[in-house]
């Protein structure tokens, strides 16, 4: 038995003079919920289509349970795909949509209807079994598409940004349903999305892609707290990225001189060289408002605007030289501070909350 359920081994996909995926390698475990995210054109959907057998790798190999999938058509793979558009059959009832995969496998009518009933019940669609899918809401159609994909009890389910057309309330409900189903069934889910919220709330591991390459793979918290490079940090979005010249390194903490003053950041194992320029980041929710500017890790800036997100408030600040910062604080702290647009604020953070990226050449 293979150690990994799926192995993507140095896979490249080229369309004419455009390279969509470049020498990508990753492994996916049994029972894992893996999310692949990135902006449009990063290669995530092309990678999913190669897994499904809808595209053939230009180079490299995809293996399922140790067996090469190269050259194997989609209908011979047990890798159903839930499309972004859902691709339901408008001329079939809900029951027949769900049963379609079993029909293609030659199951008798009684067997496929009995199995479809199990999934209609599981996804709370029993009362709609005889309806046309055109009579259903967006969330109901989404559940029909899931039932159709899961009725054959596959080892792996592929999902191509399936919640993008839903409103925020339905999307949150469907996220909870997907995660619950995945845990209950133990099926491997490979979920492509442009949404950080969806990926981080559901996945065991997240793959961040850019320009056809994997930038980082890790648990959601690790990616959020420790982006490996500037691209990932900017993609995640809730970080402040600063730059300075390294003055010293002691006990794993680098001291830097920046245009905004003297800063300290955790150096880790990034190979810091004294005298070199280096980028570093600090998450917005690890910055604090303080009464006065300190000697290190402290910035004075003007409040430009703010945004409420749940019980947190993100403050958008502008420094004297035009640099922009984000600081996220609890709503009660915002209310008690009595802040107004234009206020001059002082921010501070612990050295351990800031992290250096690998130094620029």
Secondary structure, 3 states (H helix, E strand, C coil): CCCCCEEEEEEEEEECCEEEEEEEEEEECCCCEEEEECCCCCCHHHHHHHHHCCCCCCEEEEEECCEECCCCCHHHCCEEEECCCCCCCCCCEHHHHHHHHHHHCCCCHHHHHHHHHHHHHHCCCHHHCCCEHHHCCHHHHHHHHHHHHHCCCCCEEEEECCCCCCCHHHHHHHHHHHHHHHHHHCCEEEEEECCHHHHHHHCCEEEEEECCEEEEEECHHHHHHCCCCHHHHHHHCCEEEEEEEEEEEECCEEEEEECCEEEEEECCCCCCCCCCEEEEEEEHHHCEEECCCCCCCEEEEEEEEEEEECCEEEEEEEECCCCEEEEEEEHHHHHHHCCCCCCEEEEECCHHHEEECCCCC
